[in-house]
Amino acid sequence: MLDSLDLDGKTIIVTGGGRGLGRAMAKALAEAGAQIVVAARTQEQMDETVKQIRDARGDAIAVRTDVTDSAQVDALVAAAVAHYGRLDAMFANAGGGGGTNAEFWEYPDWAFEEVLGTNLKSAFYSGRAAAKQFIAQGGGGVIVNTSSGTAMRGNRNFAYPTAKGGVLSLTKSEATMLWAHGIRANVIVPGFVSQAPPRDEQEETVRKQRGSFVPVGRLGEWWELGPLAVFLASDASRFITGNEFIIDGGGLAGGLGPVGFVPSHEW
């Protein structure tokens, strides 16, 4: 069973790998034996992830990439193949907020496009580029997207959950369209997860307070996504595709979710 989790010799791209959950997944994948291509827009953050992987005797390179630009994503895949010879998995983890707090009826086009580009279009570009390479290699390969628990609720900041909801649907479509080529696609849905260690005692106290609303009594830790990432990239999950994996300490089950407003029946 443990052999099926071995990623030795596999090449994996992790977008948004310069910090937070992306860095945690990249490090875990490297620890399991994979060769990691870290992609992000901030060079310093990517370099730090690569350094941490190499310090742990792993193998990684950094490729600066704006995942909202499809040409740059295509170049990212080409760079990974040029360096390591092949590609085995794409972790389309890049994402973020952005947009504006404008009312729905006043929400500007540019803000909606910005959030869609960062969260949904980037996942499409990444999956498309990876799939093309997988098929060129003769088939097989893994796509893992990152969504959000907000995708399953309404939210005042509607553009973000809308984009992340699209990621869920995109993943299911990727799974059904690409299975004939042996390509699997799944999606990780994190809940409230700390992106890094607390900077001070005050931040640690705030996290503990927020964690009290989660059924398990705490926030998730960034490194806890690592084992799930390894499982989804490995042969241990070879019969799993088109599914979302919620890692949120029971948050969705318990009904926890920030909606950004106080419900009211006054119109």
MIBAVO-73871 format. One record per atom (N, C-alpha, C): x, y, z. Coordinates in steps of 0.05 Angstrom, whole numbers, padded with zeros to 5 digits, always signed. Example, Ala and Ser with C-alpha at 12.3 -4.5 7.8 and 13.67 -1.06 7.14 Angstrom:
<nodes>
+00264-00114+00156
+00246-00090+00156
+00264-00066+00156
+00257-00045+00142
+00273-00021+00143
+00258+00001+00157
</nodes>
This chain:
<nodes>
+00017-00024+00000
+00000+00000+00000
+00017+00025+00000
+00038+00026+00017
+00055+00049+00018
+00070+00055-00008
+00076+00033-00023
+00089+00036-00049
+00072+00052-00068
+00046+00050-00066
+00028+00064-00084
+00028+00094-00080
+00038+00103-00057
+00040+00132-00051
+00067+00144-00059
+00084+00127-00070
+00111+00136-00078
+00109+00153-00103
+00121+00176-00103
+00121+00194-00127
+00148+00197-00139
+00166+00178-00133
+00193+00179-00142
+00195+00182-00172
+00209+00202-00182
+00213+00206-00210
+00191+00221-00225
+00169+00227-00211
+00147+00241-00224
+00152+00271-00224
+00144+00285-00245
+00147+00314-00247
+00120+00327-00243
+00119+00345-00224
+00093+00358-00216
+00096+00388-00216
+00078+00402-00229
+00077+00431-00228
+00057+00439-00206
+00065+00458-00190
+00047+00469-00169
+00045+00499-00174
+00022+00509-00184
+00019+00538-00188
+00011+00550-00161
+00017+00575-00157
+00013+00586-00130
+00030+00573-00109
+00053+00563-00118
+00070+00548-00100
+00089+00564-00084
+00087+00591-00085
+00106+00607-00071
+00100+00612-00042
+00076+00604-00033
+00070+00609-00005
+00046+00592+00003
+00039+00593+00028
+00014+00581+00039
+00010+00552+00031
-00014+00547+00023
-00022+00519+00017
-00006+00508-00007
+00000+00525-00026
+00015+00516-00049
+00043+00507-00041
+00056+00522-00024
+00082+00514-00014
+00081+00488+00002
+00060+00486+00019
+00057+00462+00035
+00054+00437+00017
+00037+00439-00004
+00033+00417-00022
+00059+00410-00037
+00073+00431-00047
+00097+00427-00062
+00118+00412-00045
+00121+00420-00020
+00140+00407-00002
+00133+00378+00003
+00107+00373+00007
+00098+00345+00013
+00102+00328-00012
+00096+00338-00035
+00099+00323-00060
+00129+00316-00064
+00146+00336-00058
+00175+00331-00061
+00185+00310-00041
+00174+00311-00017
+00182+00292+00004
+00175+00264-00004
+00153+00261-00020
+00145+00235-00030
+00160+00226-00055
+00179+00243-00064
+00197+00235-00085
+00194+00250-00111
+00174+00268-00113
+00169+00282-00139
+00189+00304-00144
+00193+00310-00169
+00208+00333-00179
+00188+00356-00182
+00193+00378-00169
+00173+00399-00167
+00180+00423-00184
+00161+00433-00199
+00163+00459-00214
+00145+00478-00199
+00157+00497-00186
+00142+00517-00170
+00135+00541-00188
+00110+00548-00191
+00102+00570-00207
+00087+00591-00191
+00094+00616-00194
+00081+00638-00181
+00090+00664-00194
+00079+00686-00186
+00087+00712-00197
+00110+00725-00182
+00112+00718-00156
+00133+00731-00139
+00158+00714-00138
+00179+00723-00149
+00204+00708-00151
+00214+00700-00123
+00214+00719-00105
+00226+00714-00078
+00211+00691-00064
+00185+00690-00067
+00169+00669-00054
+00175+00642-00066
+00176+00641-00093
+00183+00616-00106
+00210+00606-00098
+00229+00625-00098
+00257+00617-00091
+00258+00605-00063
+00242+00616-00044
+00242+00605-00017
+00230+00577-00016
+00209+00572-00032
+00197+00545-00033
+00218+00526-00044
+00231+00533-00066
+00252+00516-00077
+00274+00511-00057
+00283+00532-00043
+00304+00528-00023
+00296+00509-00002
+00271+00511+00008
+00262+00493+00029
+00261+00464+00019
+00253+00460-00006
+00252+00433-00017
+00281+00422-00020
+00299+00439-00031
+00326+00430-00035
+00341+00425-00008
+00335+00442+00012
+00347+00438+00038
+00339+00411+00050
+00315+00401+00042
+00306+00375+00051
+00314+00353+00032
+00333+00359+00014
+00344+00340-00006
+00324+00333-00027
+00306+00351-00033
+00287+00347-00055
+00297+00361-00080
+00282+00358-00101
+00289+00369-00128
+00267+00388-00137
+00275+00413-00142
+00254+00432-00150
+00267+00455-00166
+00251+00467-00183
+00259+00491-00198
+00236+00511-00196
+00242+00536-00202
+00221+00557-00201
+00218+00568-00230
+00193+00572-00238
+00187+00585-00263
+00166+00607-00259
+00175+00631-00261
+00157+00654-00256
+00135+00654-00277
+00110+00655-00267
+00087+00652-00285
+00064+00668-00275
+00051+00682-00293
+00025+00694-00288
+00004+00676-00300
-00010+00661-00283
-00028+00640-00292
-00054+00652-00305
-00057+00678-00304
-00080+00690-00318
-00074+00694-00348
-00049+00688-00356
-00040+00691-00383
-00036+00663-00395
-00052+00655-00413
-00051+00627-00423
-00024+00621-00437
-00012+00641-00450
+00014+00636-00462
+00035+00630-00442
+00034+00644-00419
+00053+00639-00398
+00049+00611-00386
+00025+00602-00384
+00020+00575-00373
+00030+00554-00392
+00026+00559-00418
+00037+00540-00438
+00068+00539-00436
+00080+00563-00432
+00109+00564-00429
+00118+00550-00403
+00102+00551-00383
+00108+00538-00358
+00111+00508-00362
+00091+00496-00376
+00092+00467-00381
+00116+00461-00399
+00121+00477-00419
+00145+00472-00436
+00170+00473-00420
+00172+00492-00401
+00197+00494-00384
+00200+00469-00367
+00178+00459-00356
+00179+00435-00339
+00189+00411-00355
+00178+00408-00379
+00186+00386-00396
+00215+00389-00405
+00223+00413-00411
+00250+00418-00420
+00270+00410-00399
+00263+00416-00373
+00282+00410-00351
+00281+00381-00342
+00257+00370-00339
+00254+00343-00328
+00247+00322-00348
+00240+00329-00372
+00235+00309-00393
+00206+00301-00396
+00189+00306-00376
+00161+00299-00378
+00145+00313-00356
+00119+00310-00357
+00101+00321-00337
+00082+00299-00328
+00078+00296-00302
+00060+00275-00292
+00036+00286-00277
+00037+00310-00266
+00014+00321-00252
+00015+00352-00252
-00008+00363-00253
-00011+00392-00252
-00029+00399-00228
-00018+00414-00209
-00034+00424-00186
-00040+00453-00192
-00064+00458-00201
-00073+00485-00207
-00083+00498-00181
-00065+00508-00166
-00072+00518-00139
-00074+00548-00138
-00063+00562-00158
-00063+00592-00157
-00091+00603-00154
-00094+00624-00139
-00120+00637-00136
-00118+00660-00116
-00140+00672-00111
-00140+00695-00092
-00165+00711-00094
-00166+00731-00078
-00190+00748-00077
-00191+00769-00100
-00186+00794-00093
-00187+00815-00113
-00216+00825-00116
-00221+00838-00138
-00248+00848-00143
-00253+00873-00126
-00277+00877-00118
-00285+00901-00103
-00309+00894-00085
-00315+00911-00066
-00338+00907-00048
-00363+00921-00058
-00364+00928-00083
-00388+00942-00094
-00413+00925-00091
-00436+00938-00090
-00461+00923-00090
-00464+00908-00116
-00480+00886-00115
-00482+00868-00138
-00491+00884-00163
-00510+00902-00161
-00520+00916-00184
-00502+00937-00195
-00480+00942-00179
-00461+00962-00188
-00433+00949-00193
-00432+00923-00191
-00406+00909-00193
-00395+00913-00221
-00370+00923-00224
-00359+00929-00250
-00348+00905-00265
-00348+00907-00291
-00338+00885-00307
-00309+00878-00301
-00292+00898-00297
-00264+00893-00293
-00259+00877-00268
-00275+00882-00247
-00271+00867-00222
-00279+00838-00225
-00301+00833-00239
-00310+00806-00243
-00290+00790-00260
-00280+00803-00281
-00260+00790-00298
-00234+00784-00283
-00227+00803-00266
-00202+00799-00250
-00204+00774-00233
-00227+00770-00219
-00230+00747-00201
-00233+00721-00217
-00248+00723-00239
-00250+00699-00256
-00223+00691-00268
-00207+00711-00276
-00181+00704-00287
-00163+00691-00268
-00162+00701-00243
-00144+00691-00223
-00152+00663-00214
-00177+00658-00212
-00187+00633-00200
-00198+00612-00219
-00212+00620-00239
-00224+00600-00257
-00209+00597-00283
-00204+00619-00297
-00190+00617-00322
-00163+00605-00319
-00149+00612-00297
-00123+00601-00292
-00124+00571-00289
-00144+00560-00276
-00147+00531-00274
-00152+00518-00301
-00168+00531-00318
-00173+00521-00345
-00147+00521-00361
-00132+00544-00361
-00107+00545-00376
-00088+00523-00367
-00086+00520-00340
-00068+00500-00329
-00076+00472-00337
-00101+00465-00335
-00110+00438-00342
-00107+00433-00372
-00113+00453-00388
-00111+00449-00417
-00082+00444-00425
-00064+00461-00415
-00036+00458-00422
-00025+00431-00413
-00033+00423-00389
-00023+00397-00378
-00035+00374-00394
-00060+00375-00401
-00073+00353-00416
-00060+00349-00443
-00053+00371-00456
-00040+00369-00482
-00014+00355-00480
+00001+00361-00458
+00027+00347-00454
+00023+00318-00447
+00004+00313-00429
-00002+00285-00422
-00008+00267-00446
-00024+00278-00464
-00032+00263-00487
-00008+00259-00506
+00008+00280-00509
+00032+00278-00525
+00051+00256-00515
+00050+00251-00489
+00067+00231-00476
+00056+00203-00479
+00031+00201-00489
+00018+00175-00492
-00004+00170-00472
-00012+00191-00458
-00035+00188-00439
-00026+00185-00410
-00046+00185-00393
-00040+00185-00364
-00034+00213-00355
-00036+00216-00329
-00030+00243-00317
-00052+00250-00298
-00046+00270-00281
-00064+00278-00260
-00067+00309-00260
-00092+00318-00257
-00098+00346-00253
-00111+00349-00226
-00101+00366-00209
-00113+00372-00183
-00118+00402-00181
-00142+00410-00180
-00149+00438-00177
-00155+00445-00148
-00154+00470-00141
-00160+00479-00114
-00185+00498-00115
-00205+00491-00100
-00229+00507-00099
-00231+00519-00071
-00255+00523-00061
-00259+00535-00034
-00287+00527-00024
-00289+00526+00002
-00315+00520+00014
-00335+00541+00008
-00326+00566+00002
-00345+00587-00005
-00360+00581-00031
-00349+00563-00048
-00362+00555-00073
-00388+00541-00068
-00393+00532-00044
-00417+00517-00038
-00437+00533-00022
-00432+00560-00020
-00450+00577-00006
-00453+00603-00021
-00473+00619-00012
-00474+00647-00022
-00455+00663-00005
-00447+00686-00016
-00428+00703-00003
-00430+00731-00014
-00427+00751+00003
-00429+00779-00006
-00407+00785-00027
-00384+00774-00023
-00362+00777-00042
-00367+00755-00064
-00388+00758-00080
-00398+00736-00096
-00380+00727-00118
-00362+00744-00128
-00345+00737-00151
-00327+00714-00144
-00316+00714-00120
-00297+00693-00112
-00311+00666-00111
-00333+00663-00095
-00346+00637-00095
-00357+00629-00122
-00365+00648-00138
-00374+00641-00166
-00351+00629-00182
-00327+00641-00180
-00305+00630-00195
-00297+00602-00184
-00296+00600-00157
-00289+00574-00145
-00310+00553-00150
-00335+00561-00152
-00356+00542-00160
-00351+00532-00188
-00342+00550-00206
-00335+00542-00233
-00312+00522-00233
-00294+00524-00214
-00272+00505-00213
-00282+00477-00207
-00303+00475-00190
-00315+00449-00184
-00326+00437-00210
-00341+00452-00225
-00353+00442-00250
-00332+00436-00271
-00312+00453-00272
-00290+00449-00291
-00276+00422-00286
-00272+00416-00260
-00258+00392-00253
-00274+00367-00261
-00300+00368-00257
-00317+00345-00265
-00317+00342-00295
-00317+00364-00310
-00316+00362-00339
-00289+00352-00348
-00267+00361-00336
-00241+00351-00343
-00240+00320-00339
-00251+00311-00316
-00250+00283-00310
-00265+00267-00331
-00289+00276-00339
-00305+00260-00358
-00294+00262-00386
-00283+00285-00394
-00272+00288-00421
-00245+00274-00425
-00229+00273-00404
-00201+00264-00407
-00196+00235-00399
-00216+00222-00387
-00212+00195-00377
-00204+00176-00399
-00214+00181-00423
-00207+00163-00446
-00177+00163-00451
-00163+00183-00441
-00134+00185-00445
-00120+00178-00419
-00134+00167-00400
-00122+00159-00375
-00115+00182-00356
-00127+00205-00361
-00121+00229-00345
-00143+00232-00323
-00134+00234-00298
-00153+00238-00276
-00153+00268-00267
-00176+00277-00257
-00179+00304-00248
-00195+00305-00222
-00185+00317-00202
-00199+00320-00176
-00194+00348-00165
-00209+00355-00145
-00207+00382-00134
-00206+00381-00103
-00187+00397-00092
-00185+00400-00063
-00201+00424-00055
-00217+00421-00034
-00234+00443-00024
-00226+00449+00005
-00207+00468+00009
-00199+00474+00037
-00220+00491+00051
-00221+00487+00077
-00238+00504+00094
-00221+00526+00105
-00225+00532+00131
-00209+00553+00144
-00182+00540+00152
-00162+00548+00137
-00135+00536+00141
-00115+00559+00144
-00098+00557+00164
-00077+00577+00168
-00057+00575+00145
-00049+00597+00134
-00031+00597+00111
-00002+00597+00119
+00004+00603+00145
+00031+00604+00155
+00030+00604+00185
+00052+00600+00199
+00052+00601+00228
+00043+00629+00237
+00031+00631+00261
+00022+00657+00271
+00047+00675+00275
+00043+00701+00269
+00065+00720+00271
+00070+00729+00300
+00049+00728+00316
+00053+00736+00344
+00030+00723+00361
+00031+00729+00387
+00011+00717+00405
-00017+00727+00399
-00020+00752+00391
-00046+00763+00385
-00059+00748+00361
-00043+00742+00340
-00053+00727+00318
-00060+00699+00325
-00044+00687+00343
-00049+00660+00352
-00076+00659+00368
-00081+00680+00384
-00106+00681+00399
-00130+00684+00381
-00127+00700+00360
-00149+00704+00341
-00155+00678+00327
-00135+00663+00319
-00138+00638+00305
-00153+00618+00324
-00145+00618+00349
-00159+00599+00368
-00188+00606+00370
-00194+00632+00371
-00222+00641+00373
-00238+00632+00348
-00227+00636+00325
-00240+00628+00300
-00243+00598+00299
-00222+00584+00309
-00223+00555+00308
-00245+00543+00326
-00254+00559+00346
-00275+00549+00364
-00302+00545+00349
-00305+00557+00326
-00329+00554+00310
-00329+00530+00292
-00305+00518+00289
-00302+00494+00272
-00309+00469+00289
-00324+00450+00278
-00331+00427+00294
-00307+00413+00308
-00284+00412+00295
-00261+00398+00308
-00248+00417+00328
-00256+00442+00330
-00246+00460+00351
-00221+00475+00344
-00213+00475+00320
-00189+00490+00312
-00189+00496+00282
-00172+00515+00274
-00167+00519+00245
-00149+00497+00235
-00150+00492+00209
-00131+00473+00197
-00104+00486+00195
-00084+00469+00193
-00056+00479+00189
-00048+00475+00160
-00032+00493+00150
-00025+00492+00121
-00013+00466+00113
+00003+00454+00130
+00017+00429+00123
-00001+00405+00122
-00026+00407+00133
-00044+00385+00133
-00055+00378+00105
-00052+00397+00086
-00060+00391+00059
-00040+00373+00044
-00016+00372+00054
+00005+00357+00041
-00002+00327+00036
-00010+00312+00057
-00016+00284+00053
-00039+00280+00032
-00059+00298+00032
-00080+00295+00013
-00070+00300-00016
-00052+00319-00019
-00040+00324-00045
-00024+00300-00055
-00009+00288-00037
+00006+00264-00045
-00012+00241-00053
-00034+00237-00038
-00053+00216-00045
-00065+00220-00072
-00073+00245-00078
-00086+00250-00104
-00067+00249-00127
-00042+00254-00123
-00022+00253-00144
-00012+00224-00149
-00017+00207-00130
-00005+00180-00131
-00024+00159-00143
-00012+00135-00147
-00028+00112-00156
-00048+00102-00136
-00045+00111-00111
-00064+00103-00090
-00092+00113-00096
-00094+00134-00113
-00121+00145-00120
-00127+00140-00149
-00116+00119-00161
-00119+00116-00190
-00148+00109-00199
-00166+00102-00181
-00194+00097-00188
-00212+00120-00180
-00199+00143-00174
-00214+00166-00164
-00211+00189-00185
-00233+00199-00195
-00232+00222-00213
-00259+00236-00212
-00258+00262-00217
-00283+00278-00218
-00295+00284-00191
-00279+00282-00170
-00289+00286-00143
-00276+00309-00128
-00292+00321-00109
-00280+00341-00092
-00273+00329-00065
-00251+00338-00054
-00241+00328-00028
-00241+00352-00009
-00260+00352+00009
-00264+00374+00028
-00247+00369+00053
-00230+00388+00059
-00212+00386+00082
-00217+00411+00099
-00236+00409+00117
-00245+00434+00131
-00252+00429+00161
-00244+00407+00172
-00250+00402+00200
-00279+00400+00206
-00295+00393+00186
-00324+00391+00190
-00339+00417+00187
-00326+00438+00177
-00338+00464+00175
-00364+00464+00158
-00363+00452+00135
-00387+00451+00118
-00409+00434+00131
-00401+00412+00143
-00421+00395+00157
-00434+00410+00180
-00418+00427+00193
-00429+00441+00216
-00443+00467+00209
-00443+00474+00183
-00457+00498+00175
-00441+00524+00177
-00415+00522+00183
-00399+00545+00186
-00393+00559+00159
-00395+00585+00159
-00388+00599+00135
-00392+00629+00137
-00372+00645+00130
-00375+00674+00131
-00391+00684+00107
-00413+00697+00112
-00430+00707+00090
-00426+00736+00085
-00414+00751+00104
-00408+00779+00099
-00431+00798+00104
-00453+00788+00115
-00475+00806+00121
-00493+00793+00142
-00510+00809+00155
-00528+00798+00174
-00555+00794+00160
-00566+00769+00161
-00591+00764+00147
-00613+00782+00158
-00630+00791+00140
-00651+00810+00147
-00675+00806+00128
-00699+00810+00139
-00723+00808+00122
-00733+00836+00113
-00716+00856+00120
-00724+00883+00111
-00713+00888+00083
-00729+00898+00066
-00721+00903+00038
-00719+00932+00032
</nodes>
